[in-house]
Amino acid sequence: MQPLLSIRNLTAGYGDANVLHGVTLQIMGREIVAIVGPNGAGKSTILNAIMGLIHIRAGDIEFKGKSLLGHRTETLREVGLTYVPQVNNVFPSLTVEENLILGMRKGALLRTRVDAVLFLFPALSSLLKLKAGQLSGGERQMLAFARGLMPDPALMLLDEPSAALSPALAQVIFAKILDINNAGKTIILVEQNVRSALEICHRGYVLDSGRNALDGTGQELLEHQDMATMYLGGTKK
């Protein structure tokens, strides 16, 4: 079966410095794939590369069998990609409803999409007229997810969704990621909370110093000796 997204031998970075060195990974449809590793490993850089936000020096990124290289970032939503960054992922001065409307894909049915995302995030229904800046951290992250779902994407890229949240709120967010996946969405999850990410993902990739280090199912990685000593309670987080 053809991967939904395929990254092959990707070398990319910022300015003159490379962060990724020949990274390869594949995402199949309806999967949650976690990308984990220590700080500075290049996890978020992969998402920036997919979205055309950094310079790619070698390799290729294919989505639905077609290369994304050369696509402008603003056109990727139209082909089925949506990106929820770690910060600045909602407009705080706009209401919840206005944030959702701004996430709409051109030509789609607005009310249908609003109803669909509110079905997944019913807590937002009573907050539609509230400004996003007035929301709690967990509510704001749910709005960011809902806004990302408005164009009905085939693939969602989530960058550190549990960052700065309490452990209890983080678990709510991970449960919502499962709900989104169960609704048929494919997800790439970059996450600092390694254990929680591997517990909910179908497969995972571990990066270290911008290179592939390990890969396997979430359970295989949780049980891998190197993961236990280096990333699940050791010195590297």
N, C-alpha and C positions, 0 to 999 in steps of 0.2 A: 504494500500500500504506500502511495506517495506521501511523503511528509507534508504537513501544512506549511511549515517553515524549515528551511535548511540553511545552516551556516557552515561554510567550508573554508578551512585554512585562513581564518580572518585575522589580518594584522591591521590595527587601527590605533589612533591615539589623539592627543591634543598638541597643537603646535608641532614642534619637531620631535616630540617624545612619543614612542609607541607604548601603549598600555596593554593591548592584546597582541599575543604572539602566536599566530597560527591556530586560533581556537576553532573547534568544530563541534557542532551540536545539531540535533534534529528534534523537531516538535511535531508530534502526530495530532490529528484532529481529536478534540474533546479531552485532551490531557491537561493536567496541571503538571508543569515541569518547573522544579525549583532550581535556581542557580545560587549556590552558597559558596562560602569561603571566607578567608580573613579579610580585614580591611585592606583596601588597595589592591585586591586581587583582580579587579576589572569587571565585577559583576554589573554595576550600573552602566559601565562603558558599553557593554553588549547591547543594552536597551537603547542607548544613545546612537549606537551604530545602526541598529535596525531602523530607527526613526530618522536616519540621515542627518544627525546632529553633529557628527564628527567626521574627520577625514579618514577614509578607508584606503589603505595603501596596498593591500593585497587580499585576495580571497573573494568570496561572493556570498550574498545573502539572497535566497530565493523564497518567495512567498507564493503559494499555489502554483509552483513550477516556473515562475517568472522572476527574473532578477529585479531586486529593489534598487540596485545601484543606479544613481542618476535621478531617482525620483526626488522631488521636492517634499520636504516634511509635510507641508500643508495638504498634499495630495494623498497621503497614505491612509487617511481616514476613509477616503472614497473607495479604496480597494479592500477595506475590511480590517484595518489595524487601529487600535486605540491604545493610548499611553497614559497611565496615571502616575505622574511623578511623585517623589517623596514629599516635596514642598511645593507651594504655589499651585495646588491642584484644584482650587476653587476660587471664585471671585468673591472676596469677603464683603464687598460693598453692594453686591446684588443679592436678591432673595434666592431661596432654595429653588423656587420655580423658575426664576430667570436663569439660574445656573443650568438647570436641566434643558431649557429651551436653547441655550447657547451650545449645548452638546449635540444638537440635532444635526443629522446628515441631510444635506440638501435633497429635497424631493420626497423625503419620507413623510409618513403621516404623524404629525406632532402628537395628537391626543392619544393615538394608539401606543406610541412609544412611551409617553409619560405614564400611562396606565400600566404598561408592561414593567417598567422599572419600579414603580411604586408597589407592584405586586411582590417584587423581591425585597423591597425596602419599605415595608408598611409604616415604619416609625417616621418616615419623612412626610407622610401624608398630612400630618397635623402641623408641619413646620414650613409649609410651602411659602407662606408670606413672611417668614422670618429671614433676616439677612444672614448670609452664610457666616459672617464674622461673629455672630452671636451663638453659633453652635458649639457644643463641646467637641473635644478632639475626636471622640469616636463617631459622633454625628457628622462631623466634617469629612471624616474618611469615608463614611457610607455615602455621603453626597458625592464625593469624588468618584467612587465606584459607579454610582447611579448615572452621573454625568457621562462617564466613560462608556456606559452601556447604551446611551441614547441613540447613537448611530447604528445599533445592532451589529457590532463588530464580529468578525470570525475569530479574532485573536486579541486578547487583552494583555498588555504589558504592565505589570505592577511592580513599582520600585519601593521597597522597604515600607509596606503598608502598616506595619506594627510599630514603626519608629515613634518614640516619644509617648506611647500609650502605656497605661498601666497594664500589668499582666492580665487582669480580668478583662479589660477592654480589648487587649490584643487577641484574646481567645474568641471574643465576639467577632472580631474582624476575620479571623481564620475560618470561623464557622460560615461567615457570609461568602468568603471565597469558595468554599465548598458548595454553597447554594448556587452561586453564579455558574460554577462548573456543571452542577447537576442540571442547570437550565440549558446546557448544551454549548457553553462557551469554552474555548481553549485558552489557557492561561500560562504565561511565563511569569514566575514569581521570584523576584530578587528579594532576599530577606536576610536580616541580621540574626533573627531567631532561628538558628539552624534546626534545632530539634522540632519545633512546631512546624516549620516548612516541610521537613522530610516526613513528618507524620501525616500530612494531608496530600502530598504530591504523589503522582503515579511514578514519575522518574525524577532523578536529580543529577545535576552536574556540579562537581566541585572544582572551582578555579583556585589556582595559587600562582601568584606573580604573573598573571595574565596568560596562563597556560592551562590546558586541561590537566587535572590531577586525578580525579576519580569520576566514575559515573555508574549508575545502576538504578534499580527501583528505590523508592524511599526507604523501604524496610531493609534492603541490602545495605544501603549507606548507613543507616542507623546502627546496624550490627557490625559494620566494618571496623577492624581494629584501629586503623589510622584515623577514622572519624572520631572514635571514642577518645583517643588520646590527644588529638590535635584540635578538634572543633566542638566536642560535646562535653566540655568541662575542663579542658586543658587550658593552656596559656593563650591559644589563638581563639578569637571569637568571630 
